[in-house]
Amino acid sequence: MARRIFCNRTLNLRAIRAIGYDMDYTLIHYRVSEWERHAYAHVKRRLIEEKWPIAELEFDENLMIRGLIIDKELGNILKVNRFGFVKRAFHGTKPLDHEKSRETYSRVIVDLAEGRFEFLNTLFSLSEACLYAQLVDRYDQDPNALPGIRGYEQLYKKVRKTTDLAHVEGRLKSEIIADPDRFVDLDPLTPLALLDQKHAGKKLLLITNSEWPYTKAMMNYAFDRYLPGQMSWRELFDVVIVESRKPAFFTNHNPLFEVVNEEGLLRPANEGMKEGHIFLGGHADQVESCLGLVGDQILYVGDHIFSDVHVSKNIQRWRTALILRELEAELEAQQVFEADQRELERLMEDKERLEAELCLVRVDDQRTRVGYGPRSGRTEAQITEQAQRLRALLLELDAKIAPLAKAASEISSGHWGLWMRAGNDKSHLAKQVERYADIYLSRVSHFADETPFVYLRSARGDLPHDPAARTAVGGLLAGG
């Protein structure tokens, strides 16, 4: 199951003429805990240099998951369903109880178009969100402890800016280049998948926001060892674009430069893109012009919901594939819980049946007391006795359901549960995946299992009124 390609919209890979790839967390997978722990440390170091009293803070890899939403106005972190309703909330690192969450958000529909909210749509945002939550706690303890900060939104902007500066500084990437074994999770089947695609006649593109020295070092490390003979990763790709500045790569006409030597010397690419060369910057229209292809002839594969799949889909109408590395752990956790899930569903069916029966008893009691409409003919005492019996059975069921429901809410993440679910509904993350990614998978290497010739067909979407959809109350009232 974990090696499947999941299809939102039918995609005939035979009709795809070119496939573009992001690099970080797409072609190259990092050990998330190791990467984010180091990223956290660099941001924390910068803040300590500014006299912030946070030396004792440590990165908590279990605190955050991708797909959460930060409410910068209130200092809260939210799990939201596809309709924008808050299903679970933390203030800083502390969970809000149901009543507090309901009081705060009962009249709020979370809309990412509002500047108040920030979507954690990539694995690179986990350390930033963890530090922000911890600093919310510190700010609550003493608003004067964090120099220059007045309010949760200003605190978020400070963390965001410091994170950007830490990445620009380059020390983290230097550490990764120096010791890639520590940070990179190698996958020998990824180069194989790309070889299959190349020999099937597809043009391959590497379009990354990373700089040329880092891209060269990491691709040498992760790819060359698995390629046949003396083949280099550069021979896999028809065009390589570094520092692409996505999402601006898809929305703006940025200047294009050619990388002309190993040290990264640049010259203006006045004649546009050409196959077999390495470029810096540019824009997606130049890719289409270079290849002689447009729109849905190109598939782009990346891990960032907005910068990779949202913008390429909306602006260029490229086909899109989203890499969701967490999917492997989530599917494994669901498989472990499968027997308990079936038992929970069985108990919930019993509960819904009894609740529906109790509803009918209550309306029979109401009609009998007032004296109108069709009635069962039982006395008020008999009706009361039946209602008490049903309530007792429901209490027994609730006692069995409660521990299973709690365990179900903690699958994959004890704090947040399944990241593609919010209660029984799809999460906001799942909505984004469904809307913008034609297909999604946990690793690029899964393309090797399906081959470059696969016809991926989306499943028929279920609707509440479909014959297969079951409603216990409707079935009971219809005599089911």
N, C-alpha and C positions, 0 to 999 in steps of 0.2 A: 504493500500500500504506500509506503513512504517513497518509493521510487516511481510512482505514477506521475503523469502529467495531467493536471486537472483543467478542464475546459469550460470557460464561461461562454465563449462564442466559437462556433465551428471554424476550424483553421485547417486548411489543406496545405501542409508543409511542402508538397510538391510544387505548389504555385508560388512559393516564396523564392525570390531570385537573389536576395541578399539578406544577411543576418548581422546586425550590429550588436556588440556586447559592451556593457560597462565592465570595469575591472574589479574594484573593491567590493567584496561581499557578493560578487557575481561570478566572474571567472576565478577569482582568488577568495577563498574563505578564510577568515581569521578565527582564532579562538576568542570568542566574544569576551569572556571573563578577563583574559590576559590583556587584550587590546584596551577594553574599557577601563580596566584598573589603572593602566598606565596613562590613558587620556585623562582620567580623573585626577591622578597624581600631579600632572603638569598644570592643570587648571588650579588645583588647590595650592600648588607652589606659588603661582602668580598672585593669588589672593593673599597668601601669607606675606609675600613681599610687600603688599600694600597694607600690612598691619592688621589683617583680619584674624581674629582669635579662633582659628579652626584647626589647629594642629592635630587634635585628637580624632577628627572625622576620618572615616574609612569608607571605601566603596563597598556597597552592598549589592551583589549581583542578583539577588532575589527580589529587590525592592520594586523594580520597574520592568515592564514589558513593552514591546513595540505596539502601537495602536492606541495608547492612552492619550488623553488630552489634558493639557495644563490650562487651568483657569487662572490667568495671570492677575486678575482683579482680586481674587480671594485667596490665592496661594494654595489652591486645591488641585489634586490630580484625579481625573475622572475616567471611568469606564462607561462608554456611551453606546447605546444601541443604534441601529441604522436610521431610526427616526429622529435622533438627536436627544432622546431622553436619557438622563443620567441613571445608571443602574447600580453603580458603586462609586464611592468617593473617599479620598484621603485628604486630610489637611496636613500638609507636610508629609511626615512619615507615619501619621496616626490615622487609622480608619475612622470615618464618620459613621455613627450609628444610623440606622434606617430613618429614625425620626428627624435627626439633624439634617441628613441628606435631603429628605423630602421637604423639610421646611425651607432649605436653601434653594432647591432646584425644581420645585413643583411647578413653577411658572416659567421655567427657562427651557428653551429649545436650543441646544448647542449647535451653532452654525459656524463653521470654520472661516466663513467670510468675515466674521467679526474679529477685530484685532484683539479682543479679549482672550481668544483661545489659541493655543499652539498645539499642533498635532505631532506626536512622536512617530514619524513615519519611516524611520530607519534605525538600524541597530547602532549607528554612531551616536544616537541621541540618548542612550541609556545612562551613560555616566553623567551627562549634563543634567538629566532629569533627577537622578539620584542626589546629586549635589544640591540642586535647587530645593528639593524637598527637605533635605537636612538643614539648609540655610533658612527655610521658612520656620522650622522649629527654633533655630537660634534667634531669629528676628522676633518671634513671639515671646521668647524668654526675656530679651532685652533689645528693644528697637534701636538703642544707641550703640550696640555692640558692633554693628557692621557699618564702617565709615561711609558716609555719603548716601546711605540708602533710606528712602522714605516710601515705604509701601512695597507690596509684593510684585507689582509690575516692574518697578525700577530694579528690584532685586533680580527678576528674571533677565532683564536687559543686561545687567552687569554680568551675570553668569554666561549668557549667550556671547557677549562681546569678548569676555576673557577666554572662552572656549575657542572662538575663532582665532584669537591672537595666539593661543597655544598651538593650534594646528599650523598657522602661518609660520610660526617660529621654526618648525621643522624638526625639533629634537625627538619627538615621538617616532617620526618616520625614519630618522637616522638610527634609532634603536632597533627598529624592525629590520632594516636593511642589514644591520650588524649581526642580528641573531634571528633570522627568519624562522628557524626551527621552533622557536619559543612561541611565535605568534601565528604561524600559518598552519592551517589544516589542509594538507595536500590531498588531492583527489586525482589519481592517475587516469580515471576515465573521462575527465573533462577534455584533455587534449584529443583523446580518441573520438569523442563526440564531434569536435570541430573538424578533425580529419575526415570523418564520414561526410560532413556537410560540404567541405571543400571539394572532395573528390566526386560528390554528387552534382557539382557544377554551381554551387552557390558562392556568391561573393561574401567574404567575411570582413567585418569592420571592427576595430577596437576604438571606442569613443569613451574616454575617461576624463574626469576632472583632475586626476593626479598629474604631477609634473613628470617630465621626461626622465630624469635620473631615477626617480622612484619607480616609474612604470617599467623601465628597462630592467632594473634590478629584480623586481618582483616577478616579472614574466619570465626572465631567465631562470629564476629559482623554481618557479612552480610548473613550467611547461617543458623546458628544453630536455630535461632528464627523461621525459616520457615520449618524446618524438623519435621517429625512426632515423637511424643513421646519424648524419651530421646536421639534420634539419633543425633550424632555429624557429622560435615562435614567430619571428617576423615574416617567415615564409608562409605562415598560416593566413596572415591577414593581407587583404588587398589594399586597405587603407588603415593607417593608425592615426588617431587624433588625440593629443594630450591637452591638458588644461582647456577642455572644451567649454567650461563655464556653464554646464547645464544647470538650470533649465534655459538660460539665455541662449544656448546653442540652438534651441528650437524656436525661439521667439524673436531674436535680434540678429542683425547682419553684422556680426563681429569681424574684425580684420583677421586675415588668414596669413600664417607664417609657416614656412617649411623648416623642419629641423634637419640641418645639413651635415652634422657630424655627431660623434658619440658624446661629446661634451655638451651638446644642446645648442650649438650656434644656430641662430635664426636668420632667415632672410625673407622678405615679403614674397608671398606666393601670388604674384600679380596675374598669373595665368590660371589661377584656380587650382582645385585638387586634381591630382593624377594618381592612378593606381601605382602601387609599389613604393609610395613615398610616406614619410612621417610628417605630420602637420601639427601646428599648435593653433587653437582657436577656431575661427571660421563658424559656419552655420550649416544647418541641415539641408538647405536648398543646394549648397555646393556638393554635398554628398550625392543627392539625386542627379545633379547635372553630370558629375564625374562618372557615375555608373549607368546613366541613361535609364534610370528607373524612377518611379513615382509611387507615393502613397502606399497602398496595400500590397505592393510587391516587396516591401521591406519589412522585416520583423526586427524589433529592437528588444533586447533582453537586459533587464537591470533589476536592482533591488530597492530603488527609491520610488515610492508610489507617486510622488509628485514630479520630481526632476526627470525620472526615466520613463514611466508609462503614461502618466496623466498628460503631460505636455506633448510628448511625441504623438499620442493618440489624438488629442484635440487640435493641434496645429498642423501636423504633417499628415495625419490619418495613416501613420504607419501601424502595422499590426504590433501587438505588445505581449511580452511575456515577463512575468514578475517572479523574481527569486525570493522565496520565503524560507529561509533556513530553519526557522523555528518549527516549521511544519513537521519535521521529522520527530521531534520530541513530543509535539502535540498528538500526533497520530499514535505514537507508542503509548503515551499516557492514556489515550482513549481505549486502546486495545486492552491494556491492563485492567481498566475499569469496566470493560464490556459486560461481564456477567452481572456486576452490581447495577449497571445502567439498565439492563433488561429487567432486573428485579424492581428497580425504581419505577420503570415505565408500567410494569404490571400493577404495582401498588397504586400508582396514580390513576390507572384505568378504574381500579376498584373504587378509589376515592371519588372520581368524577361520577361513577354510576350511583354511588350512595348519595352524593350531593344532589344529583338530579332527582333521585327518589325523594329526598327530604324536601326539595323545592315543591314537588307535586303534593306531598303531604301538607305542607304549609298553606298552599293555595286551597286545598280541600278543607283545611281547618277554617280558613278565612271565609270561604263560601258557606260552610255549615253554620258558623256563628252569625253571619250577616243574613243568610237566607237568600241566596241568589245563584243562578247558573247551575250547570251539572255538578252533582256531588256523588260521593262514593256510597252514601247511606250509612256510614259508620257514625257512632256517637262521638261527642267531643272527647270523652275519656279514652276511647279506643284510638282516636287520632293522636292524642297526646302521648299515649303509651308507645305508639309506633314511632313518633318523632324522637322520643327519648332513647328508644332502642337504636335508631339510626345515628343519633349524636354520639352514643357510646361506641358504636362501631367505628365512627369517624375518628374519635379520640384514640382508639387502639391503632388505627391505621397511621395517624399522624406520628405516633410514637415510633413506628417502624420506618416511616418515610424520613423523619427529621435527620437521623445520622447519615442516611444515604444521600439526601439532598445536600447536606453540608459537604460531604466528600465530593459530590459532583461539582459543587461550586469552587472546589479547590484543585480540580484536575489541572495539571500542567503548572499552575502558579498558585501557591497558597494565598497570596494576596488578591489575585485578580481572576483566577480561573482560566478557562480556555480563551485565547486571545482572539479567536474568530467568533466567539459567542458572547452575548451579554444577557445572562439569564437564559430563557428559552429562545431568544431572538438572535439574529445576526448582530455582531458588533459593528461599530462604525468603521473599523478596519475592514471587516468583511464586505461592507457596502462599497468601500473604495476599491477593493480588489475586484469585486464583481463588476463594478462600473467601468474601470479603466484597463484591466488586464484581460486580454483575450484568453490567455492560458496562464496558469501559475504552477510552480514546481519548487522543490526544495534545493535542487542543485542543477547546474547546467549539464552535468554528466548523465542525467536521466534521458537526455536527447539520444544518447547512444543506445538505450534500450528500445526506444520507439522508432529509430532510424530516420533519415532525412526525407523519407517518402510517405510518412504516416499521414492519414487523414483523421484529424482529431475532431470528434463530433461532441457538441454540448448535449447534456442531458435535457430531457423535457422538463421545463419548469413546473413546479407544483403550485397550485392555487388552493386557497381554503375551500372552494366549492367543488374541487375535483372529486370524482367518485371515490378515489382512494383515501381522501381526507376524512378522518373519523371525528365526529363530535358526539360525545356520550349523551348529552342532553337531547340532541336531535334524534339520536337513535332510540332513546327510551321513549320519547314522546310519540315517535312513529311506530312504536311497538317492538323495537329492536332489543 
